[in-house]
Amino acid sequence: MLERAWEMKSAIRKWLNLDANKTRYGMLHLKDEEWVQVDSLLQILAPFSQLTTAIGTTLDISVHEMFRLYNWLFDQLESAEKKWKGQARSMKYAYELVQAIAAACEKLSEYYGKTEGDTGTFYNLASILNPTNKLTLYKNEKVWGSGYLEQYREDFCAYYLKHYQHLEEKGVEITHIAKNTPVSGLATIGRPAFHTMGAEKHTVSEAIRYLEQPVMNFFCQPDPLKCWKELETEFPILALMARDILSIPASGFGVERLFNVGRDVCHYRRNRLNGDTIEMIMLIKYFERIGISLTGDTGSVSSLSQQGKQNSERERSLSLPPDEHAGDEESDDLEWEVESQSFIDVEESEDDDLPDVSVEVS
């Protein structure tokens, strides 16, 4: 709201200066000094706006960044507090801004306190399962204190031991063919088949071996999912844990977006839509938003919905390459043909007829 008011500053002034508005709305007229104060508030709130926009628009995983981003916000508020404390003597409203920053820190601490317990456990697991981070975040004793590093390390190993260690002990076989592994032809003659090669036996659990290895370079590969594609061969069970934990949504923005789209679909001019049709429209809108082409053969509503659920799960979960032909199969599964006139962004017409889409309603 402040940002919009700042952008419309000249228009607001002109409107308030009109003779018809001076008497009734004259008290809303801001002085130049007050507009400078609005600009100062916008500078203080800029990190919150930046972070909120990024979380609300991203389709990538974000739960592994929550602890780091909370600390970043605290750092931004501390820097702003030092800045305005230094200007308290020269600017009249600097002291008021310092009080506002203190209140913001207190409120942020209240939200940060909610990361204790089970919620904090999953934030911690996700942070450690980021191969470019692991435990390095907790090495700053000025921020975290001296006990958190060992505590979070123990929590991570204990969670793996309780939920995933049994898979490692049972020797669950997870076979993946590397991209550079010959699967046929001259290169395979005289060599054992790839799946019969004995896996290296380790006496230490994957969780401990993972923590003992150095972190990966963030600037070489910032995406944790792609990092785990490289690490999966060495840590197959821990990769399952990474898929489960990193797919947890860090906020409710995704659900809120779906509700907003549903509101646009199910308005009063479309009160006769059945559940299958609504589901199909929502899937088409979602796939077009993330860039999936809706061209190819058209299936029934049920098959379209089923494929949509599978692809939504595929996007949320860790995608591990089962074989070198998987990309071709997935691209075929994602191709549908919809007539040029679709349900997406259809303007209301005078009659209540819906546009025709070449799908079979089961």
Secondary structure, DSSP 8 states (H G I E B T S, - for coil): -HHHHHHTHHHHHHHHTSHHHHHHHGGG---HHHHHHHHHHHHHHHHHHHHHHHHHH--S--GGGHHHHHHHHHHHHHHHHHHHHHTTTT-TTHHHHHHHHHHHHHHHHHHHGGGSHHHHHHHHHHHHTSTTTTTGGGG-HHHH-SSHHHHHHHHHHHHHHHHTHHHHHTT-------TTS--SSGGGTTS--GGGS-----SS-HHHHHHHS----TTT---HHHHHHHHTTT-HHHHHHHHHHHTS-SSSHHHHHHHHHHHHHSSGGGTT--HHHHHHHHHHHHHHHTT----S---BHHHHHHHHHHHHHHHHS------TTHHHHHHHHT-----SS-STT----SS--------B--
